Amino acid sequence: MRLRSMSAGLASLMLVTVLGAGCKMEKEEKAEATRAEQAAARAEDAARRAEAAASRTEAAAQRAEAAAEKASRAFEKHLRK
């Protein structure tokens, strides 16, 4: 009888250990998923900022090109006089 109660006690201890480990794994997996989602959100935000910076750079380049053409025309006009 004593062996049977020890076996039942050991089995219940193993069950509690397995359940505890399973719950801990779920929490770790949820934490990893949350971290992955946060990293994805940061990457999307960085991509939007990079796209906005590229747009501003392109606009500045167009303005510089227009200013260079205007200066070139003004210089040519003064040379003809």
Secondary structure, DSSP 8 states (H G I E B T S, - for coil): -HHHHHHHHHHHHHHHHHHHHHHHHHHHHHHHHHHHHHHHHHHHHHHHHHHHHHHHHHHHHHHHHHHHHHHHHHHHHHHH-
